[in-house]
């Protein structure tokens, strides 16, 4: 049976190199690059929703989704820097904050997993940060299609810093939650890996026992 949420996540990963090529080809292709960003944002919005609605949440999906998110953000940030850092020097700082946030989140995730626990659901502040990121990046691409450079000197860096600020807020919130997890405190949105393994083992044993009784 086709797992639609995982398919959307894989689709989002496939969109990354397509966006990069189109964006780096120049302004004549910005409209297509922007379309790739819109499709990426929509797939990110709907994969989790469909996973819950269709009861198709899988361990693979929980791994692929954050990987797709981080790869997409890193690709967009690097492309934005490559194209805009000379025209809009201050944008480098904002893009650096965004990339740094994702790197720190990845490190924090590894620390949490090493403690035998893991995050299983994005919090509202993470979702808001993702929406703001996509919205600001799409606006930057769109404005560079329709507006002259002289009108963008303030707007483009402002959009980038707005996205960076929201992402910093999300980072702080996740950091505080991560501290609680590392300390062993109960935090909504996490699963104890050892307990999860034990539960699966018991369910498997119960299923085998029921199967043996029916023979």
C-alpha positions in Angstrom: 0.0 0.0 0.0 1.3 3.4 -1.0 2.4 5.5 2.0 1.3 9.0 0.8 3.0 11.0 3.6 6.4 9.4 3.0 5.9 9.9 -0.8 5.3 13.6 -0.2 8.5 13.8 1.9 10.6 12.1 -0.7 9.0 14.4 -3.3 10.2 17.4 -1.1 13.7 16.0 -1.2 13.6 15.6 -5.0 12.5 19.3 -5.3 15.7 20.5 -3.6 18.2 20.1 -6.5 15.5 21.3 -9.0 15.0 24.5 -7.0 18.8 25.1 -6.7 19.3 24.7 -10.5 16.4 27.0 -11.4 17.3 29.6 -8.8 21.0 29.7 -9.8 20.1 30.0 -13.5 19.0 33.6 -12.9 16.0 35.9 -12.7 14.4 34.5 -15.9 13.9 31.2 -13.9 12.9 32.7 -10.6 9.2 32.1 -11.1 9.9 28.4 -11.5 12.2 28.4 -8.5 9.5 30.1 -6.5 7.0 27.5 -7.6 9.4 24.8 -6.4 9.4 26.5 -3.0 5.7 26.7 -2.9 5.3 23.0 -3.7 8.0 22.2 -1.1 6.1 24.2 1.6 2.8 22.6 0.7 4.2 19.1 0.9 5.8 19.9 4.2 2.4 21.1 5.4 0.4 18.1 4.3 2.7 15.1 4.9 2.3 15.2 8.7 -1.4 16.0 8.4 -2.0 13.1 6.1 0.1 10.8 8.2 -2.2 11.4 11.1 -5.5 11.4 9.1 -4.6 8.2 7.2 -3.0 6.5 10.2 0.2 6.1 8.1 2.7 7.4 10.7 5.9 5.4 10.3 9.4 5.4 11.9 10.8 6.0 8.4 8.6 9.1 8.1 9.7 10.4 11.4 13.3 10.2 10.2 12.8 11.4 6.7 10.7 14.5 7.5 13.2 16.4 9.6 16.0 15.4 7.2 13.9 16.8 4.3 13.3 20.0 6.3 16.9 20.6 7.1 18.2 19.8 3.6 15.6 22.1 2.1 16.5 25.0 4.5 20.2 24.5 4.0 19.9 24.4 0.2 17.7 27.6 0.1 20.0 29.4 2.5 23.1 28.6 0.6 21.5 29.5 -2.8 20.2 32.8 -1.3 23.6 33.7 0.0 25.3 32.8 -3.2 23.0 35.1 -5.2 22.3 37.9 -2.8 25.2 38.4 -0.5 26.9 41.0 -2.7 23.7 43.0 -3.5 22.3 42.7 0.1 25.4 42.3 2.4 23.4 42.2 5.7 21.5 39.2 4.4 24.6 37.0 5.2 24.1 37.5 8.9 20.4 36.5 8.8 21.0 33.5 6.6 23.9 32.4 8.9 21.5 32.5 11.9 19.0 30.3 10.0 21.7 27.8 9.1 23.2 27.9 12.5 19.8 27.2 14.1 19.3 24.0 12.0 22.8 22.8 12.8 22.2 23.3 16.5 18.9 21.6 16.3 20.5 18.6 14.6 23.2 18.4 17.3 20.5 18.7 20.0 18.6 15.9 18.4 21.6 13.6 18.5 22.2 14.4 22.2 18.6 13.6 23.0 18.7 10.3 21.1 21.9 9.4 22.9 20.0 9.8 26.2 17.5 7.2 25.0 14.7 9.6 24.2 13.5 11.3 21.0 11.2 14.0 19.9 8.3 12.8 17.9 6.2 15.8 17.1 7.1 19.4 16.1 5.9 22.0 18.5 3.8 25.0 17.5 6.7 27.3 17.5 8.6 25.0 15.2 5.7 24.9 12.8 5.4 28.7 12.9 9.1 29.1 12.2 8.8 26.8 9.2 5.8 28.7 7.8 7.5 32.0 8.3 10.7 30.7 6.6 8.9 29.5 3.5 6.8 32.7 3.3 9.8 35.0 3.6 11.9 33.1 1.1 9.0 33.0 -1.4 8.5 36.7 -1.0 12.1 37.4 -1.5 12.1 35.5 -4.8 8.9 37.1 -5.9 10.0 40.6 -5.1 13.2 40.1 -7.1 11.0 39.3 -10.1 8.7 42.3 -9.9 10.6 45.1 -8.1 13.8 47.0 -9.0 17.0 46.6 -6.9 16.7 50.1 -5.4 13.4 49.2 -3.7 14.8 45.9 -2.3 17.8 47.2 -0.3 15.8 47.3 2.9 12.9 44.9 2.2 15.0 41.8 1.3 17.3 41.9 4.4 14.2 42.8 6.6 12.4 39.7 5.4 15.5 37.5 6.0 16.0 38.9 9.5 12.3 38.5 10.4 12.5 34.8 9.4 15.8 34.5 11.4 14.3 36.1 14.5 11.3 33.7 14.5 13.7 30.8 14.0 15.8 32.0 16.9 12.7 32.1 19.1 12.0 28.5 18.1 15.6 27.4 18.8 15.4 28.9 22.3 12.1 27.1 23.0 13.4 23.8 21.7 16.6 24.3 23.7 14.7 24.7 27.0 12.6 21.7 26.2 15.8 19.7 25.3 17.3 20.6 28.7 14.2 19.1 30.4 14.5 15.9 28.4 18.2 15.5 29.1 17.5 15.9 32.8 14.9 13.1 32.6 11.9 15.3 33.1 8.6 14.3 31.4 8.0 16.5 28.3 5.0 16.3 26.0 5.9 15.3 22.5 8.7 12.8 23.4 8.8 9.0 23.6 11.0 6.9 25.8 12.8 4.7 23.4 13.4 1.9 25.8 9.8 1.8 26.9 8.7 1.9 23.3 10.9 -1.1 22.5 9.6 -3.0 25.5 6.0 -2.3 24.4 6.7 -3.5 20.9 8.3 -6.7 22.3 5.3 -7.4 24.5 2.9 -6.8 21.6 4.9 -9.1 19.4 4.9 -11.8 22.0 1.2 -11.4 22.6 0.5 -11.7 18.8 2.7 -14.9 18.6 1.0 -16.4 21.6 -2.5 -15.7 20.1 -1.3 -17.2 16.8 0.0 -20.3 18.6 -3.4 -20.8 20.4 -5.3 -20.6 17.1 -3.2 -23.4 15.6 
